Amino acid sequence: MDLKGVASVGECMLELSARPDGAWDLGHAGDTFNTLWAIRALTALPCDYVSAFGDDPFSARQISFLAGAGIGVASSPVIEGARPGLYAITLTGAERSFTYWRSDSAAKQLASQPAQLAKSLENRTLVYFSGITLAILSPTARETLLAAVAEARKAGSLVAFDPNYRPRLWGSADEAKAVIAAALAVCDIALPTFPDEEMLCSDASPTATADRLAKAGVREIVVKDGADPCLVAANGERTTVPAVYVANPVDTTGAGDSFNGGYLAARLLGESPVDAARTGHRVAAAVVQVRGALAPHEALRSAFARS
């Protein structure tokens, strides 16, 4: 059976990014979309963003933006009366903080039509989703999504997952732990961030995170740690891979997501996990040198090509 490209599942939001002159730029971003943006830049694989969209002008603009980047929306439903979520980035130096408006986001209904969701994930080379994807859904919708992911995996798709823990999106830490554990049970590649895992699970080190996820049955693990080295646990080996130093970062928004995109693109193209982590670091370094979560595809390709 010929598998057909990448499906990334989640919420693409409207992004307001402050400019130095005090004005704001309007863009499109979201953790799983940022990852897909990088995969689309770095591979020739067909890419679809699986979500739900509103019937308003901003949703139409968003779908058009995706299409312009060569990204489809598969069988994602259009929800009457819904609209995209919105967030604004404010910066202190290169470090960012976010303000969100997402209570009526269409993406919360991405699993509202199970047959369309299953069709969107059918026959994929890679299915990617995150803890944020799960956090915005109702408990029933989470079960629907995880069942669809498990079915895609059973049919031959590789499944990658970033726990991406954001406390404000969850009812409790215990709820987050249980849902994330269920997601880890249906994934092949886990891409956690150590400070998130330290906060949620009290892990003492990236090694402790890798040990815990390996015991959960995940066969390939990359523990990111910001500007510090990541830890790659795969094929029975543990390797630390240094990050790429950026002397004057502009905006760290989307760095971890873009690392994931670089890593997954490299793995899909046949690179080893360790080499793919080096690629992920280069791609992340390119992203922190621009404002907002998305770097131009040309910049990502340039970073990807460097040895």
Stockholm file with secondary structure:
# STOCKHOLM 1.0

chainA/1-307         MDLKGVASVGECMLELSARPDGAWDLGHAGDTFNTLWAIRALTALPCDYVSAFGDDPFSARQISFLAGAGIGVASSPVIEGARPGLYAITLTGAERSFTYWRSDSAAKQLASQPAQLAKSLENRTLVYFSGITLAILSPTARETLLAAVAEARKAGSLVAFDPNYRPRLWGSADEAKAVIAAALAVCDIALPTFPDEEMLCSDASPTATADRLAKAGVREIVVKDGADPCLVAANGERTTVPAVYVANPVDTTGAGDSFNGGYLAARLLGESPVDAARTGHRVAAAVVQVRGALAPHEALRSAFARS
#=GR chainA/1-307 SS CCCCCEEEESCCEEEEEECTTSCEEEEEECHHHHHHHHHHHHCCSCEEEECCEESSHHHHHHHHHHHHTTEECTTCCEETTCBCCEEEEEEETTEEEEEEECTTBGGGGTTSSHHHHHHHHTTCSEEEEEHHHHHTSCHHHHHHHHHHHHHHHHTTCEEEEECCCCGGGSSCHHHHHHHHHHHHTTCSEECCBHHHHHHHHCCSSHHHHHHHHHHTTCSEEEEEETTEEEEEEETTEEEEECCCCCSSCSCCTTHHHHHHHHHHHHHHTTCCHHHHHHHHHHHHHHHTTSSSSCCCHHHHHHHHHCC
#=GC SS_cons         CCCCCEEEESCCEEEEEECTTSCEEEEEECHHHHHHHHHHHHCCSCEEEECCEESSHHHHHHHHHHHHTTEECTTCCEETTCBCCEEEEEEETTEEEEEEECTTBGGGGTTSSHHHHHHHHTTCSEEEEEHHHHHTSCHHHHHHHHHHHHHHHHTTCEEEEECCCCGGGSSCHHHHHHHHHHHHTTCSEECCBHHHHHHHHCCSSHHHHHHHHHHTTCSEEEEEETTEEEEEEETTEEEEECCCCCSSCSCCTTHHHHHHHHHHHHHHTTCCHHHHHHHHHHHHHHHTTSSSSCCCHHHHHHHHHCC
//
